[in-house]
Amino acid sequence: MEKKKKTISVIGASGAVGKEIVRLLIERRFPFKKLLLFGSSQSAGKRIFSRPVKELATLEGVDLAFFAAGNEISKEWIPKAECTCIDSSSVFRKTFPLIIPEINAHAMQGNRFASPNCVATLLLMPLFPLHQKLRAKRIILSTYQAASGAGYPMMKHLENETKACLKKRAFPPLLPFPYAFNLFPHNSELDHSGYVDEEIKIREETQIILEDNKLQISATCVRVPVLRAHSLSVNVEFAKPFSLPDIYHILSSQPGLQIFENRGKNRFPTPWDATGKEDVYCGRFRLDPTRKNTLEFWVVGDQLLKGAALNAVQIAERCMMNQPAAKK
Ligand SMILES: NC(=O)c1ccc[n+]([C@@H]2O[C@H](COP(=O)([O-])OP(=O)(O)OC[C@H]3O[C@@H](n4cnc5c(N)ncnc54)[C@H](OP(=O)(O)O)[C@@H]3O)[C@@H](O)[C@H]2O)c1
């Protein structure tokens, strides 16, 4: 790795993803000279891991910036930033190289990178090695997405509404319906065909990363009252025939992925198992008896990590292998 230390900034450091980026940079001993944390005026003056958060006013002197403050901030700041930018928002995912380092580090060019949608990332961790060997043709995906996917405010809301609900107290709604003890289709915009924004992103970003626009994907995204870590039920039809031992063999050597199952005890990964874990877990592999060459399985991952913060930090680690420090 390039030895010269950099000035790094995290924009959105007080948020669910940003806080994890800061923690990972410290824990993984990312070689920074300075670590500057930015948020809105609301979090200016607070401390994250004992480091002060400032209101974002300039990126002068910064070598590498992580953007985890939503689409509007990325849209405003990335075009004028002179440093390397790694964006967790969705605005530049069709413009910048869209990177999962274990899968398509070869696509890393320039100094702007986008980290993909969290569900697309969790799906691709097992799908990529299977696609390479067996060529996926069609995917039917159902998601069970945690509150953390919508950031800190939604996590706090779920906690508080659950407590109020258990005490049979009224609680001011954040959504048009209760969240505690409930589930609902993903609360993002619908397109003309009836799919929500999240479902479309999963399809488009999976096709981009696999460089296969013929891959058919139909997703149904559901928000569930889980605090952290998303779960996915995946049905994939492949072009080539396979056996279950082939699947275990292919997946057993994929970095960042763990097969997690004990069939005798009916034990498969849950969001609690995956919370705070860097690896993506998969299990419940079975042949779909209704369709040729088709596999059913289950995936769980802490999407704040591999689906966002960890992936962004891994992109930065790859950048550092290649780039000299910026001249001051
Ligand atoms: N959550 C996930 O699982 C996930 C996965 C993949 C991608 N992403 C993307 O990551 C980004 C962050 O999501 P999140 O879940 O971490 O949201 P979040 O918990 O709501 O955090 C948002 C962050 O943005 C900051 N912010 C808001 N307005 C700002 C401003 N004007 N200037 C500077 N900072 C500002 C907030 O600061 P204050 O605390 O000061 O308000 C906070 O630090 C989003 O683009 C999201 O789409 C999230």
The ligand as an SDF file (V2000), in Angstrom:
LIG
                    3D

 48 52  0  0  0  0  0  0  0  0999 V2000
  -28.3350    3.1640    5.4300 N   0  0  0  0  0  0  0  0  0  0  0  0
  -27.9360    2.2920    4.5270 C   0  0  0  0  0  0  0  0  0  0  0  0
  -28.0360    1.0690    4.7040 O   0  0  0  0  0  0  0  0  0  0  0  0
  -27.3330    2.7720    3.2540 C   0  0  0  0  0  0  0  0  0  0  0  0
  -26.8270    1.8210    2.3520 C   0  0  0  0  0  0  0  0  0  0  0  0
  -26.2450    2.2530    1.1480 C   0  0  0  0  0  0  0  0  0  0  0  0
  -26.2110    3.5940    0.8730 C   0  0  0  0  0  0  0  0  0  0  0  0
  -26.7290    4.4940    1.7630 N   0  0  0  0  0  0  0  0  0  0  0  0
  -26.6380    5.9140    1.4410 C   0  0  0  0  0  0  0  0  0  0  0  0
  -25.7470    6.5120    2.3700 O   0  0  0  0  0  0  0  0  0  0  0  0
  -26.1400    7.8880    2.5980 C   0  0  0  0  0  0  0  0  0  0  0  0
  -26.2960    8.1070    4.1120 C   0  0  0  0  0  0  0  0  0  0  0  0
  -27.3350    7.2920    4.5740 O   0  0  0  0  0  0  0  0  0  0  0  0
  -27.5830    7.0120    6.1320 P   0  0  0  0  0  0  0  0  0  0  0  0
  -28.4480    5.8210    6.1840 O   0  0  0  0  0  0  0  0  0  0  0  0
  -26.3050    7.0420    6.8680 O   0  0  0  0  0  0  0  0  0  0  0  0
  -28.4540    8.2990    6.5520 O   0  0  0  0  0  0  0  0  0  0  0  0
  -28.5590    9.0530    7.9790 P   0  0  0  0  0  0  0  0  0  0  0  0
  -28.3330    8.1250    9.0950 O   0  0  0  0  0  0  0  0  0  0  0  0
  -29.8440    9.8050    7.9200 O   0  0  0  0  0  0  0  0  0  0  0  0
  -27.3310   10.0890    7.9330 O   0  0  0  0  0  0  0  0  0  0  0  0
  -27.3260   11.2090    7.0820 C   0  0  0  0  0  0  0  0  0  0  0  0
  -26.0770   11.9950    7.3290 C   0  0  0  0  0  0  0  0  0  0  0  0
  -26.0480   13.0990    6.4130 O   0  0  0  0  0  0  0  0  0  0  0  0
  -25.7450   14.2770    7.1410 C   0  0  0  0  0  0  0  0  0  0  0  0
  -26.2800   15.4830    6.5080 N   0  0  0  0  0  0  0  0  0  0  0  0
  -27.5640   15.8030    6.2790 C   0  0  0  0  0  0  0  0  0  0  0  0
  -27.6490   17.0310    5.7370 N   0  0  0  0  0  0  0  0  0  0  0  0
  -26.3710   17.5050    5.6370 C   0  0  0  0  0  0  0  0  0  0  0  0
  -25.7830   18.7180    5.1910 C   0  0  0  0  0  0  0  0  0  0  0  0
  -26.5450   19.7160    4.7100 N   0  0  0  0  0  0  0  0  0  0  0  0
  -24.4280   18.8580    5.2430 N   0  0  0  0  0  0  0  0  0  0  0  0
  -23.6520   17.8570    5.7270 C   0  0  0  0  0  0  0  0  0  0  0  0
  -24.1610   16.6770    6.1870 N   0  0  0  0  0  0  0  0  0  0  0  0
  -25.5030   16.5150    6.1320 C   0  0  0  0  0  0  0  0  0  0  0  0
  -26.3960   14.0450    8.4830 C   0  0  0  0  0  0  0  0  0  0  0  0
  -25.8470   14.9680    9.4210 O   0  0  0  0  0  0  0  0  0  0  0  0
  -26.6810   15.4460   10.7220 P   0  0  0  0  0  0  0  0  0  0  0  0
  -26.5770   14.3010   11.6920 O   0  0  0  0  0  0  0  0  0  0  0  0
  -25.9370   16.6540   11.1450 O   0  0  0  0  0  0  0  0  0  0  0  0
  -28.0800   15.7080   10.2600 O   0  0  0  0  0  0  0  0  0  0  0  0
  -25.9850   12.5950    8.7310 C   0  0  0  0  0  0  0  0  0  0  0  0
  -24.6510   12.5630    9.1870 O   0  0  0  0  0  0  0  0  0  0  0  0
  -27.4240    8.0740    1.7870 C   0  0  0  0  0  0  0  0  0  0  0  0
  -27.0910    8.6260    0.5340 O   0  0  0  0  0  0  0  0  0  0  0  0
  -27.9330    6.6650    1.5990 C   0  0  0  0  0  0  0  0  0  0  0  0
  -28.7320    6.5240    0.4500 O   0  0  0  0  0  0  0  0  0  0  0  0
  -27.2820    4.1130    2.9490 C   0  0  0  0  0  0  0  0  0  0  0  0
  1  2  1  0
  2  3  2  0
  2  4  1  0
  4  5  1  0
  4 48  2  0
  5  6  2  0
  6  7  1  0
  7  8  2  0
  8  9  1  0
  8 48  1  0
  9 10  1  0
  9 46  1  0
 10 11  1  0
 11 12  1  0
 11 44  1  0
 12 13  1  0
 13 14  1  0
 14 15  2  0
 14 16  1  0
 14 17  1  0
 17 18  1  0
 18 19  2  0
 18 20  1  0
 18 21  1  0
 21 22  1  0
 22 23  1  0
 23 24  1  0
 23 42  1  0
 24 25  1  0
 25 26  1  0
 25 36  1  0
 26 27  1  0
 26 35  1  0
 27 28  2  0
 28 29  1  0
 29 30  1  0
 29 35  2  0
 30 31  1  0
 30 32  2  0
 32 33  1  0
 33 34  2  0
 34 35  1  0
 36 37  1  0
 36 42  1  0
 37 38  1  0
 38 39  2  0
 38 40  1  0
 38 41  1  0
 42 43  1  0
 44 45  1  0
 44 46  1  0
 46 47  1  0
M  CHG  2   8   1  16  -1
M  END
$$$$
